[in-house]
Amino acid sequence: MALKPPVEVPQGAIRLNTDSQKMEFFAQDQWWQMATDVPTLDGGARGVFMGGHNEPDPSSVYDIIDYITIPTQGNAIDFGNLTATEMEGNAFSSSTRGFHFGGDPADNEIERITFSSTGNAVDAGDLTATSKTGIGLADATRGIAYLNNGDTINYYTMAASGNAVDFGNASFSGGANGMGCASSTRGVLGAAYVSPSAVNTLDYLTIQTTGNTADFGDLTTLRYAGSGASNSVRGVFMNGLVAPTVSNTIDYITIATLGNAIDFGDCVTALYLTAGCASSTRMVSGGGMVAPSITNAIEYVEIMTTGNAVDFGDLTQKRRHLDSCSNAHGGL
C-alpha cells in the first residue's frame, strides 16, 4: 500500500504549539513563535501596577508604573512614572484610562494614565479628603474610591477632568488595605483592617447612584491586605493577612447575588500587601510580601473556573503596598 505524501503546510498558517503553549505561524518553510509581549497593545487587555515600597530591602518608595498583557504570560514592561513616589495608594479605571489616588503620606491627589500608550501619569484632580490604603473600583464611566478617611466614599467621572464628589458612606470606618471589585452595575468592597482586627465583611453599592453601602456577605476567612478583581460575573479575592498568619486563600463571589464567598483554590505563595487586576477571563495578582521577604512575582487564575493559581511572570521591581487596575475589568 502506497504511503500518503506528507501534508503540505500553507505559508501563513497559524497553530498553538501544545508543548510550549505559544502561538506560532508558518513562513519560509518553518514554524516561528508569534510575539505577544510587544510594548504597543492596540486595544488588548492591559493591566498596570503603580507605585509601591520595598522596605527593608532597602527602604525605597517608587514612582514605577509597569504593565502586562493579561491574556499572555510573561514579565511586566516599563510603562512610565507617577508624578511622585507613592505607596499605599489605590486605583480605578475605564477602558481607556487608569487612575491612581491617594497614598502615603496620605494625600488627596488623583493621577491619570492612558492605557493604549506608555508614558508618565498626569494630574487629574482631587478627592474630597485625603486617602491612604483606600479601595478602588469602577464601572465604564464612574470610578469609586473608599478613602480610609473615616467611612468616606467618593465618585469620579473618568472621562472628564475635575475633582471627585461625595458618594456616601461605608458600613466600616477607617478600613485599611481592603479589597474591591465590580460588575457594570455593582461595586463590592471590604475585607479590611478595622482597628483592632481584620474583618471579613463585604459591602456593596450601586455605582451609578449615590448613598451608603449595604451588607453583601463575608469572605471565607478573616483577612485584609490581599487582592480583589473581577470579570462581569464573578469577583475573586486572593491572599491576605491575619497577623501573624499570611494566607494563600482564594475566594470568589457572584456579584449579582448576595451571600458569602466560596473557596476557589490556593495562591502559588502566601502573601499580603499585593495588588490585583483582571480581564474578562483572568485575574492577576502581583507583588506583596511574606515578612521579611518582598516579591516581584505575578500569578493568575482563570476567573470562571476554580483551582489553584499559576505563575504569570515578574514585575520590573519587587515591591509591596502597590496598586493595580486594567482596561478590561468586570465593570466595563
Salt bridges, closest charged atoms under 4 A:
GLU24 OE1 - ARG15 NE 2.77
GLU55 OE1 - HIS53 ND1 3.92
GLU55 OE1 - ARG320 NH2 3.36
ASP57 OD2 - LYS318 NZ 2.55
ASP66 OD1 - ARG319 NH2 3.09
GLU88 OE1 - LYS132 NZ 3.53
GLU88 OE2 - HIS321 NE2 2.93
ASP104 OD1 - LYS132 NZ 3.70
ASP251 OD2 - ARG223 NH1 3.30
GLU302 OE2 - ARG282 NH2 2.97
ASP323 OD1 - HIS100 NE2 3.25
